[in-house]
Amino acid sequence: MTGYPDFLLSENSQEHCETPFVVIRIMRDGKMDLFAAGRYLDRLVEEGGALKFRERLVVCDSSRFDTLLAIPL
């Protein structure tokens, strides 16, 4: 994965792509921690000459999660 969407498959007027993501938490003292990492699995369709999201799955690849997670990603 490159950090940009990778178009994986094109079928039935739909595009399937995968995009990695990371979320870094910055504390008040400046310390940074990896908060979450994973990838988006998207299904896109063309409407009016533009690609629009039909479906988005978020797959978190992080092995641990903050037990006080209260902020939605």
N, CA, C, O and CB atoms as a CASP TS submission, in Angstrom:
PFRMAT TS
TARGET T0000
AUTHOR 0000-0000-0000
METHOD Language model
MODEL 1
PARENT N/A
ATOM      1  N   MET     1       0.839  -1.185   0.000  1.00  0.00           N
ATOM      2  CA  MET     1       0.000   0.000   0.000  1.00  0.00           C
ATOM      3  C   MET     1       0.877   1.238   0.000  1.00  0.00           C
ATOM      4  O   MET     1       1.951   1.253   0.601  1.00  0.00           O
ATOM      5  CB  MET     1      -0.951   0.004   1.211  1.00  0.00           C
ATOM      6  N   THR     2       0.414   2.262  -0.672  1.00  0.00           N
ATOM      7  CA  THR     2       1.227   3.445  -0.904  1.00  0.00           C
ATOM      8  C   THR     2       0.855   4.655  -0.063  1.00  0.00           C
ATOM      9  O   THR     2       1.633   5.606   0.009  1.00  0.00           O
ATOM     10  CB  THR     2       1.147   3.811  -2.321  1.00  0.00           C
ATOM     11  N   GLY     3      -0.295   4.650   0.565  1.00  0.00           N
ATOM     12  CA  GLY     3      -0.793   5.849   1.227  1.00  0.00           C
ATOM     13  C   GLY     3      -1.832   6.547   0.375  1.00  0.00           C
ATOM     14  O   GLY     3      -2.546   7.430   0.850  1.00  0.00           O
ATOM     15  N   TYR     4      -1.913   6.153  -0.873  1.00  0.00           N
ATOM     16  CA  TYR     4      -2.935   6.624  -1.797  1.00  0.00           C
ATOM     17  C   TYR     4      -3.891   5.471  -2.069  1.00  0.00           C
ATOM     18  O   TYR     4      -3.541   4.314  -1.837  1.00  0.00           O
ATOM     19  CB  TYR     4      -2.302   7.162  -3.124  1.00  0.00           C
ATOM     20  N   PRO     5      -5.086   5.765  -2.554  1.00  0.00           N
ATOM     21  CA  PRO     5      -5.996   4.659  -2.878  1.00  0.00           C
ATOM     22  C   PRO     5      -5.404   3.742  -3.946  1.00  0.00           C
ATOM     23  O   PRO     5      -4.914   4.207  -4.975  1.00  0.00           O
ATOM     24  CB  PRO     5      -7.348   5.205  -3.352  1.00  0.00           C
ATOM     25  N   ASP     6      -5.455   2.459  -3.693  1.00  0.00           N
ATOM     26  CA  ASP     6      -5.082   1.449  -4.679  1.00  0.00           C
ATOM     27  C   ASP     6      -6.361   0.900  -5.268  1.00  0.00           C
ATOM     28  O   ASP     6      -7.162   0.288  -4.563  1.00  0.00           O
ATOM     29  CB  ASP     6      -4.209   0.309  -4.048  1.00  0.00           C
ATOM     30  N   PHE     7      -6.559   1.115  -6.562  1.00  0.00           N
ATOM     31  CA  PHE     7      -7.748   0.575  -7.212  1.00  0.00           C
ATOM     32  C   PHE     7      -7.494  -0.889  -7.505  1.00  0.00           C
ATOM     33  O   PHE     7      -6.575  -1.238  -8.247  1.00  0.00           O
ATOM     34  CB  PHE     7      -8.098   1.359  -8.518  1.00  0.00           C
ATOM     35  N   LEU     8      -8.323  -1.748  -6.911  1.00  0.00           N
ATOM     36  CA  LEU     8      -8.102  -3.183  -6.954  1.00  0.00           C
ATOM     37  C   LEU     8      -8.877  -3.879  -8.054  1.00  0.00           C
ATOM     38  O   LEU     8      -8.378  -4.821  -8.671  1.00  0.00           O
ATOM     39  CB  LEU     8      -8.460  -3.784  -5.645  1.00  0.00           C
ATOM     40  N   LEU     9     -10.093  -3.422  -8.304  1.00  0.00           N
ATOM     41  CA  LEU     9     -10.978  -4.160  -9.187  1.00  0.00           C
ATOM     42  C   LEU     9     -12.027  -3.217  -9.752  1.00  0.00           C
ATOM     43  O   LEU     9     -12.494  -2.307  -9.068  1.00  0.00           O
ATOM     44  CB  LEU     9     -11.641  -5.339  -8.447  1.00  0.00           C
ATOM     45  N   SER    10     -12.384  -3.444 -10.990  1.00  0.00           N
ATOM     46  CA  SER    10     -13.455  -2.684 -11.617  1.00  0.00           C
ATOM     47  C   SER    10     -14.437  -3.689 -12.193  1.00  0.00           C
ATOM     48  O   SER    10     -14.094  -4.474 -13.077  1.00  0.00           O
ATOM     49  CB  SER    10     -12.909  -1.710 -12.725  1.00  0.00           C
ATOM     50  N   GLU    11     -15.679  -3.659 -11.678  1.00  0.00           N
ATOM     51  CA  GLU    11     -16.690  -4.597 -12.171  1.00  0.00           C
ATOM     52  C   GLU    11     -18.073  -3.997 -12.017  1.00  0.00           C
ATOM     53  O   GLU    11     -18.337  -3.271 -11.058  1.00  0.00           O
ATOM     54  CB  GLU    11     -16.604  -5.943 -11.425  1.00  0.00           C
ATOM     55  N   ASN    12     -18.956  -4.297 -12.956  1.00  0.00           N
ATOM     56  CA  ASN    12     -20.355  -3.854 -12.892  1.00  0.00           C
ATOM     57  C   ASN    12     -20.487  -2.364 -12.596  1.00  0.00           C
ATOM     58  O   ASN    12     -21.316  -1.965 -11.778  1.00  0.00           O
ATOM     59  CB  ASN    12     -21.099  -4.645 -11.834  1.00  0.00           C
ATOM     60  N   SER    13     -19.681  -1.543 -13.254  1.00  0.00           N
ATOM     61  CA  SER    13     -19.705  -0.080 -13.074  1.00  0.00           C
ATOM     62  C   SER    13     -19.334   0.345 -11.658  1.00  0.00           C
ATOM     63  O   SER    13     -19.699   1.439 -11.228  1.00  0.00           O
ATOM     64  CB  SER    13     -21.081   0.462 -13.415  1.00  0.00           C
ATOM     65  N   GLN    14     -18.615  -0.505 -10.929  1.00  0.00           N
ATOM     66  CA  GLN    14     -18.156  -0.175  -9.584  1.00  0.00           C
ATOM     67  C   GLN    14     -16.635  -0.315  -9.518  1.00  0.00           C
ATOM     68  O   GLN    14     -16.049  -1.196 -10.148  1.00  0.00           O
ATOM     69  CB  GLN    14     -18.841  -1.085  -8.526  1.00  0.00           C
ATOM     70  N   GLU    15     -16.025   0.550  -8.759  1.00  0.00           N
ATOM     71  CA  GLU    15     -14.588   0.488  -8.502  1.00  0.00           C
ATOM     72  C   GLU    15     -14.388   0.037  -7.058  1.00  0.00           C
ATOM     73  O   GLU    15     -15.083   0.504  -6.156  1.00  0.00           O
ATOM     74  CB  GLU    15     -13.896   1.875  -8.767  1.00  0.00           C
ATOM     75  N   HIS    16     -13.456  -0.851  -6.846  1.00  0.00           N
ATOM     76  CA  HIS    16     -13.101  -1.299  -5.506  1.00  0.00           C
ATOM     77  C   HIS    16     -11.689  -0.790  -5.224  1.00  0.00           C
ATOM     78  O   HIS    16     -10.772  -1.013  -6.014  1.00  0.00           O
ATOM     79  CB  HIS    16     -13.191  -2.872  -5.372  1.00  0.00           C
ATOM     80  N   CYS    17     -11.522  -0.109  -4.100  1.00  0.00           N
ATOM     81  CA  CYS    17     -10.189   0.389  -3.772  1.00  0.00           C
ATOM     82  C   CYS    17      -9.909   0.232  -2.282  1.00  0.00           C
ATOM     83  O   CYS    17     -10.813   0.047  -1.467  1.00  0.00           O
ATOM     84  CB  CYS    17     -10.046   1.861  -4.188  1.00  0.00           C
ATOM     85  N   GLU    18      -8.632   0.311  -1.965  1.00  0.00           N
ATOM     86  CA  GLU    18      -8.144   0.155  -0.589  1.00  0.00           C
ATOM     87  C   GLU    18      -7.200   1.317  -0.288  1.00  0.00           C
ATOM     88  O   GLU    18      -6.334   1.647  -1.097  1.00  0.00           O
ATOM     89  CB  GLU    18      -7.418  -1.234  -0.387  1.00  0.00           C
ATOM     90  N   THR    19      -7.374   1.931   0.877  1.00  0.00           N
ATOM     91  CA  THR    19      -6.548   3.069   1.277  1.00  0.00           C
ATOM     92  C   THR    19      -6.115   2.901   2.729  1.00  0.00           C
ATOM     93  O   THR    19      -6.966   2.739   3.604  1.00  0.00           O
ATOM     94  CB  THR    19      -7.315   4.404   1.087  1.00  0.00           C
ATOM     95  N   PRO    20      -4.814   2.936   3.006  1.00  0.00           N
ATOM     96  CA  PRO    20      -4.364   2.822   4.397  1.00  0.00           C
ATOM     97  C   PRO    20      -4.590   4.127   5.162  1.00  0.00           C
ATOM     98  O   PRO    20      -4.677   5.206   4.575  1.00  0.00           O
ATOM     99  CB  PRO    20      -2.878   2.436   4.447  1.00  0.00           C
ATOM    100  N   PHE    21      -4.682   3.998   6.505  1.00  0.00           N
ATOM    101  CA  PHE    21      -4.779   5.200   7.343  1.00  0.00           C
ATOM    102  C   PHE    21      -4.039   4.962   8.656  1.00  0.00           C
ATOM    103  O   PHE    21      -3.868   3.827   9.101  1.00  0.00           O
ATOM    104  CB  PHE    21      -6.271   5.575   7.613  1.00  0.00           C
ATOM    105  N   VAL    22      -3.611   6.053   9.255  1.00  0.00           N
ATOM    106  CA  VAL    22      -3.079   6.040  10.621  1.00  0.00           C
ATOM    107  C   VAL    22      -3.665   7.244  11.348  1.00  0.00           C
ATOM    108  O   VAL    22      -3.922   8.287  10.748  1.00  0.00           O
ATOM    109  CB  VAL    22      -1.497   6.073  10.635  1.00  0.00           C
ATOM    110  N   VAL    23      -3.867   7.081  12.636  1.00  0.00           N
ATOM    111  CA  VAL    23      -4.334   8.182  13.486  1.00  0.00           C
ATOM    112  C   VAL    23      -3.326   8.302  14.612  1.00  0.00           C
ATOM    113  O   VAL    23      -3.096   7.351  15.359  1.00  0.00           O
ATOM    114  CB  VAL    23      -5.808   7.936  14.040  1.00  0.00           C
ATOM    115  N   ILE    24      -2.729   9.472  14.727  1.00  0.00           N
ATOM    116  CA  ILE    24      -1.728   9.751  15.763  1.00  0.00           C
ATOM    117  C   ILE    24      -2.372  10.643  16.819  1.00  0.00           C
ATOM    118  O   ILE    24      -2.994  11.656  16.498  1.00  0.00           O
ATOM    119  CB  ILE    24      -0.445  10.432  15.155  1.00  0.00           C
ATOM    120  N   ARG    25      -2.216  10.253  18.079  1.00  0.00           N
ATOM    121  CA  ARG    25      -2.740  11.074  19.179  1.00  0.00           C
ATOM    122  C   ARG    25      -1.595  11.917  19.722  1.00  0.00           C
ATOM    123  O   ARG    25      -0.531  11.396  20.055  1.00  0.00           O
ATOM    124  CB  ARG    25      -3.377  10.186  20.316  1.00  0.00           C
ATOM    125  N   ILE    26      -1.823  13.220  19.807  1.00  0.00           N
ATOM    126  CA  ILE    26      -0.819  14.135  20.347  1.00  0.00           C
ATOM    127  C   ILE    26      -1.309  14.604  21.712  1.00  0.00           C
ATOM    128  O   ILE    26      -2.380  15.199  21.832  1.00  0.00           O
ATOM    129  CB  ILE    26      -0.563  15.353  19.380  1.00  0.00           C
ATOM    130  N   MET    27      -0.512  14.328  22.729  1.00  0.00           N
ATOM    131  CA  MET    27      -0.863  14.689  24.094  1.00  0.00           C
ATOM    132  C   MET    27      -0.493  16.158  24.355  1.00  0.00           C
ATOM    133  O   MET    27       0.232  16.769  23.570  1.00  0.00           O
ATOM    134  CB  MET    27      -0.149  13.753  25.107  1.00  0.00           C
ATOM    135  N   ARG    28      -0.986  16.704  25.439  1.00  0.00           N
ATOM    136  CA  ARG    28      -0.711  18.114  25.768  1.00  0.00           C
ATOM    137  C   ARG    28       0.781  18.390  25.948  1.00  0.00           C
ATOM    138  O   ARG    28       1.247  19.499  25.684  1.00  0.00           O
ATOM    139  CB  ARG    28      -1.456  18.508  27.038  1.00  0.00           C
ATOM    140  N   ASP    29       1.531  17.376  26.400  1.00  0.00           N
ATOM    141  CA  ASP    29       2.970  17.577  26.589  1.00  0.00           C
ATOM    142  C   ASP    29       3.767  17.378  25.298  1.00  0.00           C
ATOM    143  O   ASP    29       4.995  17.459  25.316  1.00  0.00           O
ATOM    144  CB  ASP    29       3.486  16.629  27.656  1.00  0.00           C
ATOM    145  N   GLY    30       3.081  17.118  24.176  1.00  0.00           N
ATOM    146  CA  GLY    30       3.743  16.952  22.889  1.00  0.00           C
ATOM    147  C   GLY    30       4.059  15.509  22.533  1.00  0.00           C
ATOM    148  O   GLY    30       4.464  15.222  21.406  1.00  0.00           O
ATOM    149  N   LYS    31       3.879  14.596  23.483  1.00  0.00           N
ATOM    150  CA  LYS    31       4.130  13.188  23.209  1.00  0.00           C
ATOM    151  C   LYS    31       3.126  12.682  22.182  1.00  0.00           C
ATOM    152  O   LYS    31       1.941  13.009  22.245  1.00  0.00           O
ATOM    153  CB  LYS    31       4.054  12.352  24.505  1.00  0.00           C
ATOM    154  N   MET    32       3.611  11.875  21.231  1.00  0.00           N
ATOM    155  CA  MET    32       2.745  11.325  20.195  1.00  0.00           C
ATOM    156  C   MET    32       2.693   9.812  20.313  1.00  0.00           C
ATOM    157  O   MET    32       3.714   9.159  20.531  1.00  0.00           O
ATOM    158  CB  MET    32       3.232  11.740  18.796  1.00  0.00           C
ATOM    159  N   ASP    33       1.484   9.258  20.164  1.00  0.00           N
ATOM    160  CA  ASP    33       1.269   7.813  20.213  1.00  0.00           C
ATOM    161  C   ASP    33       0.462   7.394  18.998  1.00  0.00           C
ATOM    162  O   ASP    33      -0.409   8.127  18.529  1.00  0.00           O
ATOM    163  CB  ASP    33       0.550   7.394  21.524  1.00  0.00           C
ATOM    164  N   LEU    34       0.762   6.206  18.498  1.00  0.00           N
ATOM    165  CA  LEU    34      -0.079   5.632  17.465  1.00  0.00           C
ATOM    166  C   LEU    34      -1.408   5.277  18.106  1.00  0.00           C
ATOM    167  O   LEU    34      -1.453   4.484  19.047  1.00  0.00           O
ATOM    168  CB  LEU    34       0.590   4.384  16.803  1.00  0.00           C
ATOM    169  N   PHE    35      -2.485   5.857  17.607  1.00  0.00           N
ATOM    170  CA  PHE    35      -3.806   5.658  18.182  1.00  0.00           C
ATOM    171  C   PHE    35      -4.543   4.536  17.468  1.00  0.00           C
ATOM    172  O   PHE    35      -5.189   3.705  18.105  1.00  0.00           O
ATOM    173  CB  PHE    35      -4.616   6.948  18.117  1.00  0.00           C
ATOM    174  N   ALA    36      -4.444   4.516  16.143  1.00  0.00           N
ATOM    175  CA  ALA    36      -5.091   3.463  15.359  1.00  0.00           C
ATOM    176  C   ALA    36      -4.439   3.409  13.987  1.00  0.00           C
ATOM    177  O   ALA    36      -3.919   4.409  13.492  1.00  0.00           O
ATOM    178  CB  ALA    36      -6.627   3.710  15.236  1.00  0.00           C
ATOM    179  N   ALA    37      -4.475   2.243  13.387  1.00  0.00           N
ATOM    180  CA  ALA    37      -3.974   2.055  12.028  1.00  0.00           C
ATOM    181  C   ALA    37      -4.867   1.034  11.349  1.00  0.00           C
ATOM    182  O   ALA    37      -5.432   0.151  11.994  1.00  0.00           O
ATOM    183  CB  ALA    37      -2.472   1.596  12.019  1.00  0.00           C
ATOM    184  N   GLY    38      -4.981   1.168  10.061  1.00  0.00           N
ATOM    185  CA  GLY    38      -5.808   0.214   9.338  1.00  0.00           C
ATOM    186  C   GLY    38      -5.951   0.599   7.889  1.00  0.00           C
ATOM    187  O   GLY    38      -5.076   1.240   7.307  1.00  0.00           O
ATOM    188  N   ARG    39      -7.082   0.194   7.309  1.00  0.00           N
ATOM    189  CA  ARG    39      -7.323   0.471   5.897  1.00  0.00           C
ATOM    190  C   ARG    39      -8.813   0.628   5.650  1.00  0.00           C
ATOM    191  O   ARG    39      -9.652   0.036   6.330  1.00  0.00           O
ATOM    192  CB  ARG    39      -6.743  -0.648   5.011  1.00  0.00           C
ATOM    193  N   TYR    40      -9.105   1.436   4.664  1.00  0.00           N
ATOM    194  CA  TYR    40     -10.473   1.592   4.183  1.00  0.00           C
ATOM    195  C   TYR    40     -10.650   0.681   2.978  1.00  0.00           C
ATOM    196  O   TYR    40      -9.793   0.650   2.094  1.00  0.00           O
ATOM    197  CB  TYR    40     -10.789   3.085   3.820  1.00  0.00           C
ATOM    198  N   LEU    41     -11.746  -0.056   2.933  1.00  0.00           N
ATOM    199  CA  LEU    41     -12.119  -0.837   1.766  1.00  0.00           C
ATOM    200  C   LEU    41     -13.369  -0.190   1.193  1.00  0.00           C
ATOM    201  O   LEU    41     -14.442  -0.255   1.793  1.00  0.00           O
ATOM    202  CB  LEU    41     -12.356  -2.357   2.122  1.00  0.00           C
ATOM    203  N   ASP    42     -13.226   0.434   0.030  1.00  0.00           N
ATOM    204  CA  ASP    42     -14.300   1.238  -0.541  1.00  0.00           C
ATOM    205  C   ASP    42     -14.849   0.630  -1.821  1.00  0.00           C
ATOM    206  O   ASP    42     -14.136  -0.008  -2.596  1.00  0.00           O
ATOM    207  CB  ASP    42     -13.810   2.642  -0.812  1.00  0.00           C
ATOM    208  N   ARG    43     -16.135   0.851  -2.012  1.00  0.00           N
ATOM    209  CA  ARG    43     -16.809   0.546  -3.273  1.00  0.00           C
ATOM    210  C   ARG    43     -17.338   1.874  -3.803  1.00  0.00           C
ATOM    211  O   ARG    43     -18.104   2.555  -3.122  1.00  0.00           O
ATOM    212  CB  ARG    43     -17.975  -0.526  -3.087  1.00  0.00           C
ATOM    213  N   LEU    44     -16.933   2.239  -5.010  1.00  0.00           N
ATOM    214  CA  LEU    44     -17.313   3.512  -5.609  1.00  0.00           C
ATOM    215  C   LEU    44     -18.117   3.269  -6.880  1.00  0.00           C
ATOM    216  O   LEU    44     -17.918   2.274  -7.577  1.00  0.00           O
ATOM    217  CB  LEU    44     -16.067   4.368  -5.911  1.00  0.00           C
ATOM    218  N   VAL    45     -19.018   4.185  -7.165  1.00  0.00           N
ATOM    219  CA  VAL    45     -19.797   4.128  -8.402  1.00  0.00           C
ATOM    220  C   VAL    45     -19.710   5.489  -9.087  1.00  0.00           C
ATOM    221  O   VAL    45     -19.539   6.517  -8.433  1.00  0.00           O
ATOM    222  CB  VAL    45     -21.290   3.734  -8.121  1.00  0.00           C
ATOM    223  N   GLU    46     -19.829   5.478 -10.404  1.00  0.00           N
ATOM    224  CA  GLU    46     -19.811   6.733 -11.144  1.00  0.00           C
ATOM    225  C   GLU    46     -21.225   7.251 -11.301  1.00  0.00           C
ATOM    226  O   GLU    46     -22.115   6.548 -11.779  1.00  0.00           O
ATOM    227  CB  GLU    46     -19.145   6.553 -12.520  1.00  0.00           C
ATOM    228  N   GLU    47     -21.417   8.505 -10.885  1.00  0.00           N
ATOM    229  CA  GLU    47     -22.711   9.173 -11.021  1.00  0.00           C
ATOM    230  C   GLU    47     -22.463  10.582 -11.538  1.00  0.00           C
ATOM    231  O   GLU    47     -21.771  11.372 -10.896  1.00  0.00           O
ATOM    232  CB  GLU    47     -23.492   9.201  -9.659  1.00  0.00           C
ATOM    233  N   GLY    48     -23.015  10.888 -12.675  1.00  0.00           N
ATOM    234  CA  GLY    48     -22.863  12.241 -13.230  1.00  0.00           C
ATOM    235  C   GLY    48     -21.426  12.625 -13.504  1.00  0.00           C
ATOM    236  O   GLY    48     -21.068  13.795 -13.372  1.00  0.00           O
ATOM    237  N   GLY    49     -20.592  11.670 -13.882  1.00  0.00           N
ATOM    238  CA  GLY    49     -19.197  11.960 -14.200  1.00  0.00           C
ATOM    239  C   GLY    49     -18.275  12.033 -12.995  1.00  0.00           C
ATOM    240  O   GLY    49     -17.101  12.374 -13.140  1.00  0.00           O
ATOM    241  N   ALA    50     -18.783  11.719 -11.807  1.00  0.00           N
ATOM    242  CA  ALA    50     -17.960  11.755 -10.591  1.00  0.00           C
ATOM    243  C   ALA    50     -18.073  10.421  -9.853  1.00  0.00           C
ATOM    244  O   ALA    50     -19.117   9.771  -9.886  1.00  0.00           O
ATOM    245  CB  ALA    50     -18.392  12.930  -9.663  1.00  0.00           C
ATOM    246  N   LEU    51     -16.992  10.022  -9.189  1.00  0.00           N
ATOM    247  CA  LEU    51     -17.036   8.814  -8.360  1.00  0.00           C
ATOM    248  C   LEU    51     -17.641   9.156  -7.008  1.00  0.00           C
ATOM    249  O   LEU    51     -17.278  10.155  -6.387  1.00  0.00           O
ATOM    250  CB  LEU    51     -15.616   8.200  -8.185  1.00  0.00           C
ATOM    251  N   LYS    52     -18.573   8.313  -6.557  1.00  0.00           N
ATOM    252  CA  LYS    52     -19.225   8.513  -5.264  1.00  0.00           C
ATOM    253  C   LYS    52     -19.137   7.221  -4.463  1.00  0.00           C
ATOM    254  O   LYS    52     -19.132   6.124  -5.022  1.00  0.00           O
ATOM    255  CB  LYS    52     -20.709   8.954  -5.443  1.00  0.00           C
ATOM    256  N   PHE    53     -19.068   7.370  -3.142  1.00  0.00           N
ATOM    257  CA  PHE    53     -18.976   6.200  -2.274  1.00  0.00           C
ATOM    258  C   PHE    53     -20.292   5.434  -2.263  1.00  0.00           C
ATOM    259  O   PHE    53     -21.354   6.016  -2.046  1.00  0.00           O
ATOM    260  CB  PHE    53     -18.593   6.615  -0.848  1.00  0.00           C
ATOM    261  N   ARG    54     -20.219   4.150  -2.494  1.00  0.00           N
ATOM    262  CA  ARG    54     -21.366   3.263  -2.346  1.00  0.00           C
ATOM    263  C   ARG    54     -21.263   2.558  -0.989  1.00  0.00           C
ATOM    264  O   ARG    54     -22.271   2.311  -0.328  1.00  0.00           O
ATOM    265  CB  ARG    54     -21.434   2.224  -3.520  1.00  0.00           C
ATOM    266  N   GLU    55     -20.025   2.238  -0.587  1.00  0.00           N
ATOM    267  CA  GLU    55     -19.814   1.515   0.671  1.00  0.00           C
ATOM    268  C   GLU    55     -18.403   1.797   1.161  1.00  0.00           C
ATOM    269  O   GLU    55     -17.476   1.924   0.360  1.00  0.00           O
ATOM    270  CB  GLU    55     -20.046  -0.023   0.492  1.00  0.00           C
ATOM    271  N   ARG    56     -18.239   1.893   2.478  1.00  0.00           N
ATOM    272  CA  ARG    56     -16.903   2.030   3.087  1.00  0.00           C
ATOM    273  C   ARG    56     -16.839   1.116   4.292  1.00  0.00           C
ATOM    274  O   ARG    56     -17.645   1.224   5.217  1.00  0.00           O
ATOM    275  CB  ARG    56     -16.600   3.517   3.497  1.00  0.00           C
ATOM    276  N   LEU    57     -15.876   0.223   4.271  1.00  0.00           N
ATOM    277  CA  LEU    57     -15.583  -0.624   5.426  1.00  0.00           C
ATOM    278  C   LEU    57     -14.278  -0.138   6.026  1.00  0.00           C
ATOM    279  O   LEU    57     -13.324   0.137   5.298  1.00  0.00           O
ATOM    280  CB  LEU    57     -15.499  -2.146   5.031  1.00  0.00           C
ATOM    281  N   VAL    58     -14.227  -0.030   7.331  1.00  0.00           N
ATOM    282  CA  VAL    58     -13.007   0.378   8.016  1.00  0.00           C
ATOM    283  C   VAL    58     -12.476  -0.843   8.743  1.00  0.00           C
ATOM    284  O   VAL    58     -13.153  -1.422   9.592  1.00  0.00           O
ATOM    285  CB  VAL    58     -13.262   1.574   9.006  1.00  0.00           C
ATOM    286  N   VAL    59     -11.250  -1.228   8.398  1.00  0.00           N
ATOM    287  CA  VAL    59     -10.615  -2.392   9.010  1.00  0.00           C
ATOM    288  C   VAL    59      -9.455  -1.879   9.858  1.00  0.00           C
ATOM    289  O   VAL    59      -8.457  -1.391   9.327  1.00  0.00           O
ATOM    290  CB  VAL    59     -10.125  -3.430   7.923  1.00  0.00           C
ATOM    291  N   CYS    60      -9.593  -1.993  11.175  1.00  0.00           N
ATOM    292  CA  CYS    60      -8.520  -1.562  12.080  1.00  0.00           C
ATOM    293  C   CYS    60      -7.524  -2.698  12.226  1.00  0.00           C
ATOM    294  O   CYS    60      -7.883  -3.813  12.606  1.00  0.00           O
ATOM    295  CB  CYS    60      -9.086  -1.137  13.474  1.00  0.00           C
ATOM    296  N   ASP    61      -6.274  -2.404  11.923  1.00  0.00           N
ATOM    297  CA  ASP    61      -5.219  -3.402  12.012  1.00  0.00           C
ATOM    298  C   ASP    61      -4.420  -3.283  13.300  1.00  0.00           C
ATOM    299  O   ASP    61      -3.477  -4.044  13.519  1.00  0.00           O
ATOM    300  CB  ASP    61      -4.297  -3.284  10.827  1.00  0.00           C
ATOM    301  N   SER    62      -4.785  -2.341  14.148  1.00  0.00           N
ATOM    302  CA  SER    62      -4.064  -2.142  15.404  1.00  0.00           C
ATOM    303  C   SER    62      -4.273  -3.347  16.314  1.00  0.00           C
ATOM    304  O   SER    62      -5.370  -3.900  16.384  1.00  0.00           O
ATOM    305  CB  SER    62      -4.529  -0.841  16.107  1.00  0.00           C
ATOM    306  N   SER    63      -3.223  -3.745  17.003  1.00  0.00           N
ATOM    307  CA  SER    63      -3.336  -4.902  17.891  1.00  0.00           C
ATOM    308  C   SER    63      -3.871  -4.514  19.267  1.00  0.00           C
ATOM    309  O   SER    63      -4.274  -5.380  20.042  1.00  0.00           O
ATOM    310  CB  SER    63      -1.982  -5.582  18.038  1.00  0.00           C
ATOM    311  N   ARG    64      -3.878  -3.229  19.570  1.00  0.00           N
ATOM    312  CA  ARG    64      -4.396  -2.804  20.867  1.00  0.00           C
ATOM    313  C   ARG    64      -5.242  -1.550  20.677  1.00  0.00           C
ATOM    314  O   ARG    64      -5.027  -0.769  19.750  1.00  0.00           O
ATOM    315  CB  ARG    64      -3.238  -2.543  21.877  1.00  0.00           C
ATOM    316  N   PHE    65      -6.190  -1.382  21.560  1.00  0.00           N
ATOM    317  CA  PHE    65      -7.033  -0.193  21.536  1.00  0.00           C
ATOM    318  C   PHE    65      -7.033   0.425  22.919  1.00  0.00           C
ATOM    319  O   PHE    65      -7.003  -0.280  23.928  1.00  0.00           O
ATOM    320  CB  PHE    65      -8.479  -0.533  21.079  1.00  0.00           C
ATOM    321  N   ASP    66      -7.068   1.729  22.959  1.00  0.00           N
ATOM    322  CA  ASP    66      -7.158   2.460  24.213  1.00  0.00           C
ATOM    323  C   ASP    66      -8.501   2.100  24.863  1.00  0.00           C
ATOM    324  O   ASP    66      -9.558   2.226  24.244  1.00  0.00           O
ATOM    325  CB  ASP    66      -7.024   4.016  23.982  1.00  0.00           C
ATOM    326  N   THR    67      -8.438   1.654  26.110  1.00  0.00           N
ATOM    327  CA  THR    67      -9.672   1.250  26.789  1.00  0.00           C
ATOM    328  C   THR    67     -10.589   2.424  27.097  1.00  0.00           C
ATOM    329  O   THR    67     -11.766   2.235  27.403  1.00  0.00           O
ATOM    330  CB  THR    67      -9.341   0.526  28.069  1.00  0.00           C
ATOM    331  N   LEU    68     -10.054   3.632  27.016  1.00  0.00           N
ATOM    332  CA  LEU    68     -10.880   4.810  27.255  1.00  0.00           C
ATOM    333  C   LEU    68     -11.303   5.476  25.949  1.00  0.00           C
ATOM    334  O   LEU    68     -11.623   6.664  25.926  1.00  0.00           O
ATOM    335  CB  LEU    68     -10.131   5.805  28.127  1.00  0.00           C
ATOM    336  N   LEU    69     -11.303   4.702  24.862  1.00  0.00           N
ATOM    337  CA  LEU    69     -11.661   5.249  23.564  1.00  0.00           C
ATOM    338  C   LEU    69     -13.090   5.788  23.599  1.00  0.00           C
ATOM    339  O   LEU    69     -14.052   5.027  23.701  1.00  0.00           O
ATOM    340  CB  LEU    69     -11.512   4.180  22.466  1.00  0.00           C
ATOM    341  N   ALA    70     -13.208   7.103  23.514  1.00  0.00           N
ATOM    342  CA  ALA    70     -14.517   7.730  23.536  1.00  0.00           C
ATOM    343  C   ALA    70     -14.676   8.682  22.361  1.00  0.00           C
ATOM    344  O   ALA    70     -15.736   9.282  22.181  1.00  0.00           O
ATOM    345  CB  ALA    70     -14.733   8.469  24.852  1.00  0.00           C
ATOM    346  N   ILE    71     -13.624   8.821  21.563  1.00  0.00           N
ATOM    347  CA  ILE    71     -13.652   9.721  20.429  1.00  0.00           C
ATOM    348  C   ILE    71     -13.803   8.886  19.168  1.00  0.00           C
ATOM    349  O   ILE    71     -12.919   8.088  18.859  1.00  0.00           O
ATOM    350  CB  ILE    71     -12.374  10.605  20.374  1.00  0.00           C
ATOM    351  N   PRO    72     -14.886   9.046  18.437  1.00  0.00           N
ATOM    352  CA  PRO    72     -15.047   8.231  17.227  1.00  0.00           C
ATOM    353  C   PRO    72     -14.002   8.593  16.182  1.00  0.00           C
ATOM    354  O   PRO    72     -13.625   9.756  16.036  1.00  0.00           O
ATOM    355  CB  PRO    72     -16.455   8.409  16.643  1.00  0.00           C
ATOM    356  N   LEU    73     -13.550   7.599  15.473  1.00  0.00           N
ATOM    357  CA  LEU    73     -12.614   7.852  14.383  1.00  0.00           C
ATOM    358  C   LEU    73     -13.418   8.235  13.180  1.00  0.00           C
ATOM    359  O   LEU    73     -12.854   8.501  12.119  1.00  0.00           O
ATOM    360  CB  LEU    73     -11.713   6.622  14.086  1.00  0.00           C
TER
END
